[in-house]
Amino acid sequence: MENFKDYTIIAGNIVICFTGIVATWKLWVMRKSFLADHERRKKQATVEFFHNIDNECDLLLNKIDEKFPDGRIINVCDVENDTTMLTTIIDYLTRMERLAVGVNTGIYDIAVFDRMAGEFTIKWFDRVYQIIIYRRKFRNASHAYMDFEDLVFKLREVRKKRFPRHDKDFAKMKYYV
């Protein structure tokens, strides 16, 4: 009888261990599923938010491009007496700062945003950077548009990984015409 008791205790322990392993595996699968769903929602939120501000930004940037064509850098002296243009640039920067806060805090996905408008955003940041510096210095706002600047720095890093430079010397390659 004592052997039967030992066998039932051992069998019970095996069942408990097996149940624990199954429960742990189920928790791991649920966690993995939850994280995948979270990432999908983050990517979807990025697309939706950018879509919401895209038309507004396009209107603002078209106004800026009318006055400053050919992708040239916009200097402070170009806009300091033109309050309408300065307001247009500040409106654009405000929208991009809002987006940048979302990306920098992990609400939005930087890889998705890079695919949608990474290069374009970097180009426009470079064009209006002098205005940002001016606003920081002369408006006592040392942190103005810092999230936007951080976003652009991160976008440059993401783009380096997505489009690595080749270490080939193309000058030594033979081209057949």
N, C-alpha and C positions, 0 to 999 in steps of 0.2 A: 504494500500500500504506500509505503514511503517513497518508492521509486516513482509511482504514479503522481504523487504530490510534487516531486522534484521536476518531473517532466511537464506538468502543467505550469509550474512557475517559470521554467525555461521557455516554454511555448508562449506564455503571457509576455515575458520580457522581449522575446523576438517580435511578437506582434506590436508591442509598444515601440520598439526601435524602428520597425518597418513603418509604422504610422508616423513616427517623428520624421523619418526620411522623406516620406511622401508629402507630409505637411510642409517641410522645409523646401522641397522642390516646387510645390504649388505656390508658396510665397515668392520664391525666386522668379517663377514664370509670371506671376501677377505683377511683381515689381518691374520686370522687363517690359511687360505689356503696358503698364502705366507710364513708364518713361518714354516708350515709343509713341504713345498717344500724346503725351505732353510735347514732345518734339514736333509732332505733326501739327498740333494746335498752334505752337509757337511759329512755325513756318507759315501756317495759314493766316495767323494774325499779322505777320509781317507783310504778306502780300496784300491783305485787306487794308491795313493802315496806309501803306504806301499808295495803294490805289486811291484812297480817300484824299490824300494830300497832293497827289501827282498832278491833277488838273490845275489846282491852285498854284503850285510851283511852276508849272509850264506857263501859265499866264504871267506870273511875275518875271520869270526868266526871259520870256519873249519881249517884255517891256525893256528889260535891261539890255538885251541883245540889240534892240532897235537903236539905242543910244550908243552902245559900245559893241559894235560888230567885230567879227573876225577873232573872237575868243581872246581878246587882249585883257591884260590885268587892269583892274579898275582901281585907280589911285584916289586918295582922299580928296585931293584938289579937284578931281573931276566931278565930285558930287557934293562937296561941302556947301555950295551955294544953291544946289538943286534939291530942295527938301522932298519933292515928290520922288525923285530917283533914290534918294537916301532912304526914304520910308519904304520904297519897294524892295530895296536890298535888305533892309532890316526885317521886313515881313518874311522874305525868303529865309533869312538866317533863323528867325524864330521858329518857323515850321521845321527846318532841318535840325534845330536844337531839340525840339520835342521828339522827333524821330530818333535822334542820337541817344537821348536819355533812355528810350525804350530798348535800343540795341545794347547800349553799354550796361544796362541793368539786367539783361538776359530775358526781357519780355519778348523782344523780337530777335530774329535769327540773322546774324551778320552774313552768313554765307548766302542766304536767300537774297538779302538786300544787295549784296555785291553782284549777284547775277542779274538783278533787275536794274541797278543804277550805280554800281560801284565806280566805274571809270568816270561816268558823268558827274557824280558827286565830287570826286576828287578834283576834276577839272574846274568845277564851279567854286569849290573851296579855295583853290589856288587863285582864281580870278578875284575873289572878294576878300582875301586874307588881309589886305591892307586896311580895309574898312573895319575888320574885326579888331586889329591891333589899335586902330584909332579909337574905337569904342571902348576898348579896355583902358587905354591911357587917359582919355579926356572925359570919360563918363564915370570915373571911379568905380569901374566894374571889372576888376582884375580877372574875374572868372567868367566873363561874358563869352558864351559860345564855346566853353571848354569841352563840353560833351561832344559837340560837333567836331572840334579839332581832334579829340580822342578817337572818334569814329573814323575820321579820315586816316589817322595813323594806323588804326586796326585794319581798315580796308586796304591800305598799301601792303600790309603784312599778308593779308589773305590773298591778295593778287600775286604777291611774290610766290606763294605756295602753289596757286592755281596755274600760274604762267611762269615757271622757272626759266631763268636765262640759260641758254645753252653755252657750254664752255668750248664750243667749236670755233675755230678761226675761219669764218666764212670767206675771208680774203684769200685763203690758200686753196679753197675748193675750186674745182674746175666746173665751169658752166658751159653747156653746149647750147648754142643758139640755133 
